């Protein structure tokens, strides 16, 4: 077995690693899919918290970005905070392969190899044991629901499909999501499923254990939930249906019912606000449109029609009351196991401030996100299938109305505005990250600006 290098100094204190790791991490971080700052160099890297989680494994919270690093106990830093689990060995296993970050050249860790410890099965197993047996490790807190025990000895595997976070699957029974970008406060992906479980909502897997920190501020670090073995996500199922020339309306109707159930449970679990203020909503949407059109010139010819969609909010009824919602709903955020739909990933849009993601919004925002997702699926191959998407959209709204007690299709102006706002966001995202996909939201922009249907 490869040797594990001791990480403690003679005085028994953890060695300061940043002098050794700084340059390696500055090069490694921007290459990670979950790193949000790919469009700018890591000019400054500071250590916010470090804990020796196991022998040969360091848990770090690091600040990457511009500006100075705050003093302990100070305000959260301006920039991004990332959670890292780093293995340190003198003789790393060849199995680690692409997980290796590099060999340290100087400083207290000189001569040792550093790697992403989530790729190490030993670390993954020890991490599960920490969650199975609640306790503390420095500022880290491991907590669990005693009513939902987790068995030991489950084989771990790292899930490669995610981008904004990292997940470990244990024995196809549980999934541990570790948040990479950390913000102060309770993460909605712990808060919401826990509250829904208390409501008896079976549409969302309930948390069984979680990990948080108390330094440099209170924050959620990870959540362990049941893994729906054999389930398929809605995006894959919809693409399979399109490839086979099949309809998806029955599944879309049942998915609408599931979302109606989840929204009702959310309205019971969290305080419900007043109906949205349409004028303020329209102003915010218009401001986002102006900024997006400045960045993406292809939007500019459609700006008048899109502004009209937002201006029409002033003549609409305010719609359903504001409440907690999913916040980033699309076909990739729902799973079908057997004949049942489940909703996952309540973290919201990770780039948005945590306070915004935890606040109340119109449920129409979630509905618009799912309607846009059907459109994306229908445009994944030529010939495009807009009629397939239209039928799915109708079926989803009908299913939702059957459960929620109100029909999104009867809130046409409100739904059009939220769908337009979502399409504007998509244009900006695709222009920056996936230019080849830009025609997909641009087709929706043209439809919404001209016809509004």
PEUR-V794003 format. One record per run of one state. SS is the DSSP state (a for helix, b for strand, c for the rest). FROM is the first residue (numbers start at 1). LEN is the number of residues. Records with the same first field share a line. If there is no record, write none. Layout:
SS->FROM-LEN, FROM-LEN
//
This chain:
c->1-3, 5-3, 9-5, 15-3, 30-15, 55-2, 65-15, 90-4, 104-9, 120-1, 133-2, 138-2, 145-11, 160-5, 171-3, 180-1, 183-2, 186-2, 199-8, 214-5, 227-5, 245-4, 270-5, 276-2, 296-1, 316-5, 322-1, 324-7, 338-2, 344-10, 358-3, 362-2, 379-7, 405-3, 411-1, 434-1, 451-3
b->4-1, 8-1, 14-1, 45-10, 57-8, 80-10, 100-4, 113-4, 135-3, 140-5, 156-4, 165-6, 174-6, 181-2, 185-1, 207-7, 219-8, 232-2, 275-1, 321-1, 323-1, 334-4, 340-4, 361-1
a->18-12, 94-6, 117-3, 121-12, 188-11, 234-11, 249-21, 278-18, 297-19, 331-3, 354-4, 364-15, 386-19, 408-3, 412-22, 435-16
//
